[in-house]
Amino acid sequence: MRVGYSVLKEIHEKAFTPSASDYGLTQIEFENFILFLEQKGYVERVLRVNERFSLNPARLTAKAIDLLEENKHYIESYPERSGLKAWIQVEKELYSNGAEAE
């Protein structure tokens, strides 16, 4: 949920354009995640040209703004851009079953 919250927050506030490297994702994982957000009705106006895409013109739907509001408790611990990987790792560890450690 933290990755989704962060991507939506940054698209909405336009402080910076989120990228795969901000979250420790591969480019294809990030692109698939953005496509998922579009298909679920959270993001619109993602610019696609050939094999490339841009979030600069993207905007949130009312559904996404509601989601940000419902999860505003995240803002208390929300880091600067450089701390996003560690911030999302907290949730990953919380819900992990330890399978990666074996």
Secondary structure in CASP SS format (residue, H / E / C, confidence):
PFRMAT SS
TARGET T0000
AUTHOR 0000-0000-0000
METHOD secondary structure of the structure
MODEL  1
M C 1.00
R H 1.00
V H 1.00
G H 1.00
Y H 1.00
S H 1.00
V H 1.00
L H 1.00
K H 1.00
E H 1.00
I H 1.00
H H 1.00
E H 1.00
K C 1.00
A C 1.00
F C 1.00
T C 1.00
P C 1.00
S C 1.00
A H 1.00
S H 1.00
D H 1.00
Y H 1.00
G C 1.00
L C 1.00
T C 1.00
Q H 1.00
I H 1.00
E H 1.00
F H 1.00
E H 1.00
N H 1.00
F H 1.00
I H 1.00
L H 1.00
F H 1.00
L H 1.00
E H 1.00
Q H 1.00
K C 1.00
G C 1.00
Y C 1.00
V E 1.00
E E 1.00
R C 1.00
V C 1.00
L E 1.00
R E 1.00
V E 1.00
N C 1.00
E C 1.00
R E 1.00
F E 1.00
S E 1.00
L C 1.00
N C 1.00
P C 1.00
A C 1.00
R E 1.00
L E 1.00
T C 1.00
A H 1.00
K H 1.00
A H 1.00
I H 1.00
D H 1.00
L H 1.00
L H 1.00
E H 1.00
E H 1.00
N C 1.00
K H 1.00
H H 1.00
Y H 1.00
I H 1.00
E H 1.00
S H 1.00
Y C 1.00
P C 1.00
E C 1.00
R H 1.00
S H 1.00
G H 1.00
L H 1.00
K H 1.00
A H 1.00
W H 1.00
I H 1.00
Q H 1.00
V H 1.00
E H 1.00
K H 1.00
E H 1.00
L H 1.00
Y H 1.00
S C 1.00
N C 1.00
G C 1.00
A H 1.00
E H 1.00
A H 1.00
E C 1.00
END
